[in-house]
Amino acid sequence: MDLRQLRYFVAVAEERHFGRAAERLHMAQPPLSQAIRQLEGELGVALFHRTTRRVDLTDAGRAYLDRARAILAEVDQAAHYARRVAAGAVGHLTLGCVGSATYSLLPTLSRHLAIELPGIDFSFRGEMLVPDQVEALRSGAIDVALLRPPAAEPSLVVHVLRRDRLVVALPAEHPLARKARVRAADLAGVDLIVHSADRRSVMHDVVFGVLRDADVEPHIRHEVGETSTLITLVAGGLGVAVVPEPVTALALDGVVYRHLVRPAAAIELAVAHRADRDEPHLARAVEVIRRLF
């Protein structure tokens, strides 16, 4: 028995006539009649009552018709699903976001992904430091990462999306808040809140590099793991912080943001995935992300 026989049977059952069924199937009638008799022989039951004028289903034929239709529908659905998988239209992906991308970029990105790739089930993990993202990509805990280079991992493909300016987050009553812009040199002797060095934060290295270039000795008041905690401490008046401009979307009472100038500084944002991952739905998601930025 094969699917062709099932399709022949369903056509005869629905047409109640071998001639019309043969026309519908674009074949001659004798081979169709032979195929149905072969099917009945394999099943050991008569599926049709045959007369010179018409063909009627037996009780066994009616029962078999219901199952045959269901089988053919499942086969068609399986083929349709396979084609969608091959086209990258279905699947599941987990996207990990660095802290500064979580607030301003993730809402827009999640909307675009839902609109352009509705068949892909996305889940998101925010507030991830780059080393955690790299390890999660390696282990498969996440599939795609929005991160801040460098990501020193040869097994990853990294596409730079854009460069974000750095800004200074200040308590609203801080003397530097009266300035339109803040220079790196203005941060000399100022209490700083930074990302933790213990967790190998890219932003920690960037901030220290900016201060070193300006011959400023950093005065660290607090080290934290999450950008949201960092800004919360700024709102509490415990210090100032240098962060990427997208963090300004995290608008807390008591916090103001000023551009960092002289030297103007920026940090890259990139999308990354494992080089050995070639699933079509992952490639399509990365394409949408790159196009959005």
LUMKEZA-184628 format. One record per residue: residue number from 1; residue in three letters; y, z, x of N, C-alpha, C in turn. Coordinates in steps of 0.05 Angstrom, whole numbers. Example, Ala and Ser with C-alpha at 12.3 -4.5 7.8 and 13.67 -1.06 7.14 Angstrom:
2
<r 1, 'ALA', <-114, 156, 264>, <-90, 156, 246>, <-66, 156, 264>>
<r 2, 'SER', <-45, 142, 257>, <-21, 143, 273>, <1, 157, 258>>
This chain:
293
<r 1, 'MET', <-24, 0, 17>, <0, 0, 0>, <25, 0, 18>>
<r 2, 'ASP', <45, -15, 10>, <71, -15, 25>, <94, -16, 6>>
<r 3, 'LEU', <118, -14, 16>, <142, -13, -1>, <145, -39, -16>>
<r 4, 'ARG', <137, -62, -4>, <139, -87, -18>, <123, -87, -44>>
<r 5, 'GLN', <99, -75, -43>, <84, -73, -68>, <98, -56, -89>>
<r 6, 'LEU', <110, -34, -80>, <124, -17, -99>, <147, -32, -112>>
<r 7, 'ARG', <162, -48, -96>, <184, -63, -107>, <174, -85, -127>>
<r 8, 'TYR', <152, -97, -120>, <140, -116, -139>, <133, -103, -165>>
<r 9, 'PHE', <119, -80, -163>, <111, -66, -187>, <135, -58, -204>>
<r 10, 'VAL', <156, -47, -192>, <180, -39, -208>, <192, -63, -221>>
<r 11, 'ALA', <193, -86, -208>, <205, -110, -220>, <189, -119, -244>>
<r 12, 'VAL', <162, -120, -242>, <146, -127, -265>, <148, -107, -287>>
<r 13, 'ALA', <149, -81, -280>, <151, -60, -301>, <177, -62, -316>>
<r 14, 'GLU', <198, -69, -302>, <225, -70, -315>, <228, -96, -331>>
<r 15, 'GLU', <217, -118, -321>, <220, -144, -334>, <200, -148, -357>>
<r 16, 'ARG', <177, -134, -355>, <155, -137, -374>, <145, -165, -375>>
<r 17, 'HIS', <147, -179, -353>, <140, -207, -353>, <137, -216, -323>>
<r 18, 'PHE', <114, -228, -316>, <110, -236, -289>, <128, -259, -280>>
<r 19, 'GLY', <133, -278, -298>, <150, -300, -291>, <178, -291, -285>>
<r 20, 'ARG', <190, -274, -303>, <217, -265, -298>, <219, -247, -273>>
<r 21, 'ALA', <198, -231, -269>, <198, -214, -246>, <197, -231, -220>>
<r 22, 'ALA', <181, -253, -221>, <179, -270, -198>, <206, -283, -192>>
<r 23, 'GLU', <221, -292, -213>, <247, -303, -209>, <266, -282, -197>>
<r 24, 'ARG', <265, -258, -207>, <282, -237, -197>, <276, -231, -167>>
<r 25, 'LEU', <251, -233, -159>, <243, -228, -132>, <245, -252, -114>>
<r 26, 'HIS', <252, -275, -125>, <255, -300, -110>, <228, -307, -97>>
<r 27, 'MET', <207, -307, -113>, <180, -314, -103>, <165, -328, -125>>
<r 28, 'ALA', <142, -340, -118>, <125, -353, -137>, <109, -332, -153>>
<r 29, 'GLN', <101, -339, -177>, <86, -320, -194>, <58, -313, -184>>
<r 30, 'PRO', <42, -333, -175>, <15, -326, -167>, <13, -304, -145>>
<r 31, 'PRO', <29, -306, -124>, <28, -284, -104>, <36, -257, -115>>
<r 32, 'LEU', <55, -257, -134>, <63, -232, -147>, <40, -220, -163>>
<r 33, 'SER', <27, -237, -179>, <4, -227, -195>, <-18, -216, -177>>
<r 34, 'GLN', <-22, -230, -154>, <-43, -222, -136>, <-36, -195, -123>>
<r 35, 'ALA', <-10, -191, -116>, <-1, -166, -104>, <-4, -143, -123>>
<r 36, 'ILE', <2, -147, -149>, <-1, -125, -169>, <-31, -119, -172>>
<r 37, 'ARG', <-48, -139, -174>, <-77, -133, -176>, <-87, -118, -152>>
<r 38, 'GLN', <-77, -125, -128>, <-85, -111, -104>, <-76, -82, -105>>
<r 39, 'LEU', <-52, -77, -115>, <-42, -50, -118>, <-59, -34, -137>>
<r 40, 'GLU', <-66, -46, -160>, <-83, -32, -179>, <-110, -26, -167>>
<r 41, 'GLY', <-120, -45, -151>, <-146, -40, -139>, <-145, -17, -119>>
<r 42, 'GLU', <-123, -15, -104>, <-120, 7, -85>, <-118, 34, -99>>
<r 43, 'LEU', <-104, 34, -122>, <-100, 58, -137>, <-125, 66, -153>>
<r 44, 'GLY', <-140, 45, -161>, <-163, 50, -178>, <-156, 54, -207>>
<r 45, 'VAL', <-133, 45, -215>, <-124, 48, -243>, <-110, 22, -252>>
<r 46, 'ALA', <-111, 17, -278>, <-95, -6, -289>, <-67, 3, -294>>
<r 47, 'LEU', <-47, -12, -284>, <-19, -4, -288>, <-7, -19, -312>>
<r 48, 'PHE', <-19, -42, -320>, <-8, -59, -341>, <-30, -67, -361>>
<r 49, 'HIS', <-21, -69, -387>, <-36, -84, -407>, <-24, -112, -407>>
<r 50, 'ARG', <-41, -132, -401>, <-32, -160, -399>, <-39, -175, -424>>
<r 51, 'THR', <-21, -190, -436>, <-26, -209, -457>, <-14, -236, -449>>
<r 52, 'THR', <-18, -256, -465>, <-6, -282, -458>, <24, -282, -462>>
<r 53, 'ARG', <34, -264, -478>, <63, -264, -484>, <79, -244, -467>>
<r 54, 'ARG', <66, -221, -461>, <82, -200, -448>, <64, -182, -432>>
<r 55, 'VAL', <76, -164, -417>, <62, -144, -401>, <73, -117, -409>>
<r 56, 'ASP', <55, -98, -415>, <63, -71, -422>, <51, -51, -402>>
<r 57, 'LEU', <65, -30, -397>, <55, -9, -379>, <34, 8, -393>>
<r 58, 'THR', <13, 15, -378>, <-6, 35, -387>, <6, 62, -384>>
<r 59, 'ASP', <-7, 83, -393>, <3, 110, -389>, <5, 116, -359>>
<r 60, 'ALA', <-16, 107, -344>, <-15, 111, -315>, <8, 95, -303>>
<r 61, 'GLY', <13, 71, -313>, <35, 55, -303>, <62, 67, -307>>
<r 62, 'ARG', <66, 80, -331>, <92, 93, -337>, <96, 117, -317>>
<r 63, 'ALA', <75, 132, -313>, <77, 154, -294>, <82, 144, -266>>
<r 64, 'TYR', <69, 122, -258>, <72, 112, -231>, <100, 100, -228>>
<r 65, 'LEU', <112, 89, -249>, <139, 77, -248>, <159, 98, -240>>
<r 66, 'ASP', <158, 121, -252>, <177, 143, -246>, <176, 150, -216>>
<r 67, 'ARG', <152, 153, -206>, <149, 161, -178>, <157, 138, -159>>
<r 68, 'ALA', <150, 113, -167>, <157, 90, -150>, <187, 87, -148>>
<r 69, 'ARG', <201, 90, -170>, <230, 89, -169>, <242, 110, -151>>
<r 70, 'ALA', <231, 135, -153>, <241, 157, -137>, <237, 151, -107>>
<r 71, 'ILE', <213, 140, -101>, <207, 134, -73>, <225, 113, -62>>
<r 72, 'LEU', <230, 92, -77>, <247, 70, -68>, <276, 80, -65>>
<r 73, 'ALA', <284, 97, -84>, <312, 108, -82>, <315, 125, -56>>
<r 74, 'GLU', <294, 141, -50>, <295, 157, -25>, <296, 139, -1>>
<r 75, 'VAL', <280, 118, -1>, <280, 99, 22>, <308, 86, 25>>
<r 76, 'ASP', <320, 78, 3>, <346, 66, 5>, <367, 86, 15>>
<r 77, 'GLN', <365, 110, 5>, <384, 131, 14>, <380, 137, 43>>
<r 78, 'ALA', <355, 138, 52>, <350, 143, 81>, <362, 121, 98>>
<r 79, 'ALA', <359, 96, 89>, <371, 74, 104>, <401, 75, 105>>
<r 80, 'HIS', <413, 82, 82>, <442, 85, 80>, <451, 107, 99>>
<r 81, 'TYR', <437, 130, 99>, <445, 152, 116>, <442, 145, 145>>
<r 82, 'ALA', <421, 131, 152>, <417, 123, 180>, <440, 105, 189>>
<r 83, 'ARG', <448, 86, 172>, <471, 69, 179>, <496, 84, 183>>
<r 84, 'ARG', <501, 105, 166>, <525, 122, 169>, <524, 138, 194>>
<r 85, 'VAL', <500, 148, 201>, <498, 163, 227>, <504, 144, 250>>
<r 86, 'ALA', <493, 120, 250>, <498, 101, 271>, <528, 94, 273>>
<r 87, 'ALA', <542, 94, 251>, <570, 88, 250>, <588, 112, 257>>
<r 88, 'GLY', <575, 135, 261>, <591, 159, 267>, <605, 171, 243>>
<r 89, 'ALA', <595, 165, 219>, <609, 174, 194>, <599, 201, 184>>
<r 90, 'VAL', <577, 211, 195>, <566, 237, 186>, <558, 253, 210>>
<r 91, 'GLY', <555, 279, 206>, <547, 297, 227>, <562, 323, 226>>
<r 92, 'HIS', <558, 340, 246>, <572, 366, 248>, <583, 369, 276>>
<r 93, 'LEU', <608, 378, 278>, <620, 383, 304>, <636, 409, 303>>
<r 94, 'THR', <634, 424, 325>, <650, 448, 329>, <671, 443, 350>>
<r 95, 'LEU', <696, 448, 343>, <719, 442, 361>, <731, 469, 369>>
<r 96, 'GLY', <734, 473, 396>, <746, 497, 406>, <775, 491, 416>>
<r 97, 'CYS', <793, 508, 408>, <822, 504, 414>, <832, 526, 433>>
<r 98, 'VAL', <847, 517, 453>, <862, 536, 469>, <883, 550, 452>>
<r 99, 'GLY', <890, 574, 459>, <908, 590, 442>, <933, 576, 433>>
<r 100, 'SER', <947, 563, 452>, <972, 550, 444>, <969, 527, 426>>
<r 101, 'ALA', <945, 515, 424>, <940, 493, 406>, <932, 503, 378>>
<r 102, 'THR', <924, 528, 377>, <913, 538, 352>, <934, 539, 330>>
<r 103, 'TYR', <958, 546, 336>, <978, 551, 315>, <992, 526, 306>>
<r 104, 'SER', <1002, 509, 324>, <1018, 486, 316>, <1001, 461, 312>>
<r 105, 'LEU', <979, 458, 327>, <965, 433, 327>, <940, 433, 309>>
<r 106, 'LEU', <926, 455, 308>, <901, 456, 294>, <905, 451, 264>>
<r 107, 'PRO', <925, 461, 250>, <928, 454, 222>, <931, 424, 217>>
<r 108, 'THR', <948, 411, 233>, <952, 382, 230>, <926, 367, 237>>
<r 109, 'LEU', <914, 375, 259>, <889, 361, 268>, <867, 364, 248>>
<r 110, 'SER', <863, 388, 237>, <841, 392, 217>, <846, 375, 192>>
<r 111, 'ARG', <871, 371, 184>, <877, 354, 161>, <870, 325, 167>>
<r 112, 'HIS', <878, 315, 190>, <873, 288, 198>, <843, 282, 200>>
<r 113, 'LEU', <828, 301, 212>, <799, 297, 215>, <786, 296, 187>>
<r 114, 'ALA', <795, 313, 169>, <783, 314, 142>, <788, 288, 127>>
<r 115, 'ILE', <812, 276, 131>, <819, 251, 117>, <805, 227, 130>>
<r 116, 'GLU', <805, 226, 156>, <794, 202, 169>, <763, 203, 173>>
<r 117, 'LEU', <752, 227, 174>, <723, 230, 178>, <712, 249, 157>>
<r 118, 'PRO', <713, 242, 132>, <705, 261, 111>, <675, 267, 111>>
<r 119, 'GLY', <659, 251, 123>, <630, 256, 123>, <622, 275, 146>>
<r 120, 'ILE', <640, 282, 164>, <633, 299, 186>, <642, 328, 179>>
<r 121, 'ASP', <624, 346, 183>, <629, 374, 177>, <640, 387, 203>>
<r 122, 'PHE', <666, 395, 202>, <678, 407, 225>, <680, 437, 222>>
<r 123, 'SER', <676, 451, 244>, <682, 480, 246>, <700, 483, 270>>
<r 124, 'PHE', <716, 505, 270>, <736, 508, 291>, <735, 536, 302>>
<r 125, 'ARG', <740, 538, 328>, <743, 563, 342>, <769, 563, 357>>
<r 126, 'GLY', <787, 582, 349>, <813, 583, 362>, <815, 605, 382>>
<r 127, 'GLU', <839, 606, 396>, <844, 626, 416>, <824, 627, 438>>
<r 128, 'MET', <816, 604, 448>, <796, 603, 470>, <810, 597, 496>>
<r 129, 'LEU', <804, 613, 517>, <814, 606, 544>, <797, 583, 555>>
<r 130, 'VAL', <809, 569, 574>, <796, 545, 585>, <768, 551, 597>>
<r 131, 'PRO', <765, 572, 613>, <738, 578, 624>, <718, 582, 602>>
<r 132, 'ASP', <726, 596, 580>, <708, 600, 558>, <701, 573, 544>>
<r 133, 'GLN', <721, 556, 542>, <716, 529, 530>, <696, 513, 547>>
<r 134, 'VAL', <700, 513, 573>, <682, 498, 591>, <654, 508, 588>>
<r 135, 'GLU', <650, 535, 588>, <624, 546, 585>, <612, 539, 558>>
<r 136, 'ALA', <628, 540, 537>, <618, 534, 510>, <611, 504, 508>>
<r 137, 'LEU', <625, 486, 521>, <618, 458, 522>, <591, 455, 536>>
<r 138, 'ARG', <588, 469, 559>, <564, 467, 574>, <540, 475, 558>>
<r 139, 'SER', <542, 498, 543>, <520, 509, 529>, <515, 495, 502>>
<r 140, 'GLY', <535, 480, 492>, <532, 467, 466>, <543, 484, 443>>
<r 141, 'ALA', <555, 507, 450>, <567, 524, 429>, <590, 510, 415>>
<r 142, 'ILE', <605, 493, 430>, <625, 476, 418>, <619, 447, 428>>
<r 143, 'ASP', <629, 428, 413>, <624, 400, 420>, <648, 386, 432>>
<r 144, 'VAL', <672, 395, 423>, <697, 383, 432>, <716, 406, 438>>
<r 145, 'ALA', <733, 403, 458>, <753, 423, 465>, <781, 411, 468>>
<r 146, 'LEU', <800, 425, 456>, <828, 420, 463>, <836, 441, 483>>
<r 147, 'LEU', <841, 433, 508>, <844, 452, 530>, <868, 444, 548>>
<r 148, 'ARG', <874, 463, 565>, <895, 459, 585>, <883, 454, 612>>
<r 149, 'PRO', <884, 429, 623>, <874, 424, 650>, <888, 442, 670>>
<r 150, 'PRO', <875, 447, 693>, <850, 434, 702>, <825, 447, 690>>
<r 151, 'ALA', <805, 431, 685>, <779, 440, 677>, <759, 431, 698>>
<r 152, 'ALA', <755, 447, 719>, <740, 439, 742>, <710, 439, 736>>
<r 153, 'GLU', <702, 418, 722>, <674, 416, 713>, <666, 386, 713>>
<r 154, 'PRO', <651, 377, 733>, <645, 348, 734>, <628, 337, 711>>
<r 155, 'SER', <616, 355, 695>, <599, 345, 673>, <616, 338, 649>>
<r 156, 'LEU', <642, 342, 650>, <660, 338, 627>, <676, 312, 630>>
<r 157, 'VAL', <681, 299, 607>, <700, 278, 605>, <726, 289, 593>>
<r 158, 'VAL', <748, 286, 608>, <773, 298, 599>, <794, 276, 596>>
<r 159, 'HIS', <806, 275, 572>, <828, 256, 567>, <854, 271, 562>>
<r 160, 'VAL', <873, 267, 579>, <899, 281, 575>, <913, 268, 551>>
<r 161, 'LEU', <923, 286, 533>, <935, 277, 508>, <966, 276, 511>>
<r 162, 'ARG', <977, 296, 524>, <1006, 298, 526>, <1013, 320, 545>>
<r 163, 'ARG', <1039, 322, 551>, <1050, 345, 567>, <1068, 361, 549>>
<r 164, 'ASP', <1064, 387, 548>, <1081, 405, 533>, <1100, 420, 551>>
<r 165, 'ARG', <1125, 422, 543>, <1144, 438, 559>, <1138, 467, 557>>
<r 166, 'LEU', <1147, 482, 577>, <1144, 511, 576>, <1169, 524, 564>>
<r 167, 'VAL', <1165, 545, 549>, <1187, 560, 538>, <1183, 589, 544>>
<r 168, 'VAL', <1205, 604, 541>, <1204, 633, 546>, <1206, 647, 519>>
<r 169, 'ALA', <1186, 664, 513>, <1186, 680, 488>, <1200, 706, 495>>
<r 170, 'LEU', <1221, 713, 480>, <1237, 737, 485>, <1240, 755, 461>>
<r 171, 'PRO', <1241, 781, 465>, <1250, 798, 443>, <1278, 790, 434>>
<r 172, 'ALA', <1283, 790, 409>, <1308, 780, 398>, <1332, 795, 410>>
<r 173, 'GLU', <1329, 820, 418>, <1351, 836, 428>, <1353, 835, 459>>
<r 174, 'HIS', <1336, 820, 472>, <1336, 818, 501>, <1361, 804, 511>>
<r 175, 'PRO', <1372, 812, 533>, <1397, 799, 543>, <1393, 769, 548>>
<r 176, 'LEU', <1370, 760, 556>, <1365, 732, 561>, <1365, 716, 535>>
<r 177, 'ALA', <1362, 729, 512>, <1361, 715, 486>, <1388, 703, 480>>
<r 178, 'ARG', <1409, 713, 493>, <1436, 702, 488>, <1441, 676, 502>>
<r 179, 'LYS', <1423, 668, 520>, <1425, 643, 534>, <1413, 620, 517>>
<r 180, 'ALA', <1424, 596, 520>, <1412, 573, 507>, <1387, 564, 521>>
<r 181, 'ARG', <1386, 568, 547>, <1363, 561, 563>, <1359, 583, 584>>
<r 182, 'VAL', <1335, 585, 593>, <1329, 606, 613>, <1318, 592, 638>>
<r 183, 'ARG', <1328, 600, 661>, <1318, 590, 687>, <1296, 608, 696>>
<r 184, 'ALA', <1278, 597, 712>, <1257, 613, 724>, <1269, 636, 740>>
<r 185, 'ALA', <1292, 631, 754>, <1304, 651, 770>, <1314, 675, 753>>
<r 186, 'ASP', <1319, 670, 727>, <1329, 691, 709>, <1307, 712, 704>>
<r 187, 'LEU', <1282, 705, 710>, <1260, 723, 705>, <1255, 743, 727>>
<r 188, 'ALA', <1272, 743, 747>, <1269, 763, 769>, <1274, 790, 758>>
<r 189, 'GLY', <1256, 809, 763>, <1259, 836, 754>, <1254, 841, 724>>
<r 190, 'VAL', <1247, 820, 710>, <1243, 823, 681>, <1213, 830, 676>>
<r 191, 'ASP', <1209, 848, 657>, <1181, 856, 649>, <1168, 831, 637>>
<r 192, 'LEU', <1144, 824, 648>, <1130, 800, 639>, <1104, 808, 625>>
<r 193, 'ILE', <1097, 793, 605>, <1071, 794, 592>, <1057, 768, 598>>
<r 194, 'VAL', <1033, 769, 610>, <1020, 745, 618>, <991, 746, 609>>
<r 195, 'HIS', <978, 722, 610>, <950, 720, 605>, <934, 733, 628>>
<r 196, 'SER', <912, 744, 622>, <897, 760, 642>, <887, 742, 664>>
<r 197, 'ALA', <890, 752, 689>, <879, 738, 712>, <849, 741, 713>>
<r 198, 'ASP', <839, 763, 703>, <810, 769, 703>, <794, 747, 688>>
<r 199, 'ARG', <807, 736, 667>, <793, 716, 651>, <799, 687, 660>>
<r 200, 'ARG', <811, 685, 683>, <816, 659, 696>, <832, 640, 677>>
<r 201, 'SER', <853, 651, 665>, <870, 635, 647>, <886, 614, 663>>
<r 202, 'VAL', <886, 589, 653>, <902, 568, 665>, <932, 576, 663>>
<r 203, 'MET', <941, 587, 641>, <969, 594, 637>, <977, 616, 658>>
<r 204, 'HIS', <959, 634, 664>, <966, 654, 685>, <974, 640, 711>>
<r 205, 'ASP', <958, 621, 719>, <963, 606, 744>, <989, 590, 742>>
<r 206, 'VAL', <994, 578, 719>, <1018, 562, 715>, <1043, 579, 717>>
<r 207, 'VAL', <1043, 602, 703>, <1066, 619, 704>, <1072, 629, 732>>
<r 208, 'PHE', <1051, 638, 746>, <1055, 648, 773>, <1065, 625, 791>>
<r 209, 'GLY', <1056, 601, 786>, <1065, 578, 802>, <1095, 573, 798>>
<r 210, 'VAL', <1104, 574, 773>, <1132, 570, 766>, <1149, 591, 780>>
<r 211, 'LEU', <1141, 616, 778>, <1156, 638, 790>, <1156, 636, 821>>
<r 212, 'ARG', <1134, 628, 832>, <1132, 625, 862>, <1151, 603, 871>>
<r 213, 'ASP', <1152, 581, 856>, <1170, 559, 864>, <1199, 567, 862>>
<r 214, 'ALA', <1205, 587, 845>, <1233, 597, 843>, <1238, 621, 860>>
<r 215, 'ASP', <1219, 628, 877>, <1221, 651, 895>, <1226, 677, 879>>
<r 216, 'VAL', <1212, 679, 856>, <1213, 703, 839>, <1188, 719, 842>>
<r 217, 'GLU', <1191, 744, 849>, <1168, 762, 850>, <1162, 772, 821>>
<r 218, 'PRO', <1139, 765, 810>, <1134, 773, 782>, <1131, 803, 778>>
<r 219, 'HIS', <1142, 812, 756>, <1140, 841, 749>, <1123, 842, 724>>
<r 220, 'ILE', <1097, 846, 727>, <1078, 845, 705>, <1077, 872, 691>>
<r 221, 'ARG', <1083, 871, 665>, <1081, 895, 648>, <1054, 897, 634>>
<r 222, 'HIS', <1045, 874, 623>, <1019, 874, 608>, <1004, 848, 614>>
<r 223, 'GLU', <978, 849, 615>, <961, 826, 615>, <943, 826, 591>>
<r 224, 'VAL', <941, 803, 577>, <926, 801, 552>, <908, 777, 552>>
<r 225, 'GLY', <889, 776, 533>, <871, 754, 532>, <878, 732, 513>>
<r 226, 'GLU', <893, 739, 491>, <899, 720, 470>, <929, 715, 468>>
<r 227, 'THR', <936, 691, 462>, <964, 684, 460>, <977, 698, 436>>
<r 228, 'SER', <963, 702, 415>, <974, 716, 392>, <981, 745, 399>>
<r 229, 'THR', <964, 758, 415>, <970, 785, 424>, <994, 785, 442>>
<r 230, 'LEU', <996, 766, 459>, <1019, 763, 478>, <1045, 763, 462>>
<r 231, 'ILE', <1046, 745, 442>, <1071, 742, 426>, <1076, 767, 410>>
<r 232, 'THR', <1055, 780, 400>, <1059, 805, 385>, <1071, 827, 403>>
<r 233, 'LEU', <1064, 828, 428>, <1076, 848, 446>, <1105, 841, 452>>
<r 234, 'VAL', <1111, 815, 454>, <1139, 807, 457>, <1155, 816, 433>>
<r 235, 'ALA', <1144, 813, 409>, <1158, 821, 385>, <1163, 851, 385>>
<r 236, 'GLY', <1144, 866, 398>, <1148, 895, 400>, <1167, 903, 422>>
<r 237, 'GLY', <1179, 884, 436>, <1199, 891, 456>, <1187, 900, 483>>
<r 238, 'LEU', <1162, 894, 488>, <1149, 904, 512>, <1151, 885, 536>>
<r 239, 'GLY', <1165, 862, 532>, <1168, 844, 554>, <1173, 816, 545>>
<r 240, 'VAL', <1175, 797, 563>, <1178, 769, 557>, <1154, 753, 567>>
<r 241, 'ALA', <1151, 729, 557>, <1127, 713, 564>, <1135, 684, 567>>
<r 242, 'VAL', <1122, 670, 586>, <1125, 641, 588>, <1100, 628, 575>>
<r 243, 'VAL', <1105, 610, 556>, <1084, 598, 541>, <1089, 569, 536>>
<r 244, 'PRO', <1069, 553, 529>, <1074, 525, 521>, <1090, 523, 495>>
<r 245, 'GLU', <1105, 502, 493>, <1123, 499, 470>, <1109, 501, 443>>
<r 246, 'PRO', <1084, 490, 439>, <1071, 493, 413>, <1069, 521, 403>>
<r 247, 'VAL', <1070, 541, 421>, <1068, 569, 412>, <1091, 577, 394>>
<r 248, 'THR', <1114, 561, 396>, <1137, 568, 379>, <1130, 567, 349>>
<r 249, 'ALA', <1108, 554, 342>, <1099, 553, 314>, <1091, 581, 305>>
<r 250, 'LEU', <1085, 599, 324>, <1078, 626, 318>, <1104, 642, 315>>
<r 251, 'ALA', <1116, 640, 292>, <1143, 651, 288>, <1140, 680, 278>>
<r 252, 'LEU', <1143, 699, 296>, <1142, 727, 288>, <1171, 739, 288>>
<r 253, 'ASP', <1176, 757, 269>, <1201, 771, 269>, <1206, 785, 296>>
<r 254, 'GLY', <1230, 782, 306>, <1236, 796, 331>, <1231, 780, 356>>
<r 255, 'VAL', <1222, 755, 352>, <1216, 737, 375>, <1234, 712, 374>>
<r 256, 'VAL', <1246, 706, 397>, <1261, 680, 398>, <1250, 665, 422>>
<r 257, 'TYR', <1253, 639, 421>, <1243, 622, 443>, <1266, 606, 455>>
<r 258, 'ARG', <1265, 604, 482>, <1285, 589, 497>, <1270, 571, 517>>
<r 259, 'HIS', <1280, 546, 520>, <1268, 528, 539>, <1271, 538, 568>>
<r 260, 'LEU', <1251, 534, 584>, <1251, 542, 612>, <1261, 518, 628>>
<r 261, 'VAL', <1282, 522, 644>, <1294, 500, 659>, <1298, 509, 688>>
<r 262, 'ARG', <1303, 489, 705>, <1310, 493, 733>, <1289, 511, 747>>
<r 263, 'PRO', <1266, 502, 754>, <1257, 475, 748>, <1245, 473, 720>>
<r 264, 'ALA', <1249, 450, 707>, <1236, 446, 681>, <1206, 445, 686>>
<r 265, 'ALA', <1190, 457, 670>, <1161, 458, 675>, <1146, 449, 650>>
<r 266, 'ALA', <1123, 438, 654>, <1106, 429, 632>, <1077, 434, 639>>
<r 267, 'ILE', <1060, 433, 618>, <1032, 436, 622>, <1017, 416, 605>>
<r 268, 'GLU', <996, 405, 615>, <981, 384, 600>, <964, 395, 578>>
<r 269, 'LEU', <960, 380, 557>, <940, 385, 537>, <920, 363, 537>>
<r 270, 'ALA', <894, 369, 536>, <874, 348, 538>, <851, 353, 518>>
<r 271, 'VAL', <836, 332, 512>, <812, 335, 496>, <789, 330, 515>>
<r 272, 'ALA', <768, 347, 512>, <745, 345, 531>, <719, 347, 516>>
<r 273, 'HIS', <698, 334, 527>, <671, 336, 517>, <652, 331, 539>>
<r 274, 'ARG', <627, 338, 535>, <607, 333, 556>, <602, 304, 560>>
<r 275, 'ALA', <599, 296, 585>, <595, 267, 592>, <569, 257, 581>>
<r 276, 'ASP', <549, 274, 578>, <522, 265, 568>, <520, 265, 538>>
<r 277, 'ARG', <542, 271, 524>, <542, 270, 495>, <552, 242, 486>>
<r 278, 'ASP', <535, 226, 474>, <543, 199, 466>, <539, 194, 436>>
<r 279, 'GLU', <538, 216, 420>, <534, 213, 391>, <558, 198, 379>>
<r 280, 'PRO', <553, 179, 361>, <575, 164, 349>, <596, 181, 335>>
<r 281, 'HIS', <587, 202, 321>, <607, 218, 306>, <625, 233, 325>>
<r 282, 'LEU', <614, 241, 349>, <631, 255, 368>, <652, 235, 380>>
<r 283, 'ALA', <643, 211, 386>, <661, 191, 397>, <683, 185, 377>>
<r 284, 'ARG', <676, 183, 351>, <697, 178, 331>, <717, 200, 328>>
<r 285, 'ALA', <707, 225, 330>, <725, 248, 328>, <745, 248, 352>>
<r 286, 'VAL', <735, 243, 376>, <752, 242, 400>, <772, 219, 397>>
<r 287, 'GLU', <764, 197, 385>, <782, 174, 381>, <805, 182, 362>>
<r 288, 'VAL', <798, 196, 340>, <818, 205, 321>, <838, 224, 335>>
<r 289, 'ILE', <827, 243, 351>, <845, 262, 365>, <864, 248, 384>>
<r 290, 'ARG', <853, 229, 399>, <870, 215, 419>, <891, 198, 404>>
<r 291, 'ARG', <884, 186, 382>, <903, 170, 367>, <925, 187, 355>>
<r 292, 'LEU', <918, 211, 346>, <937, 229, 333>, <959, 237, 353>>
<r 293, 'PHE', <951, 241, 378>, <970, 250, 398>, <984, 228, 413>>
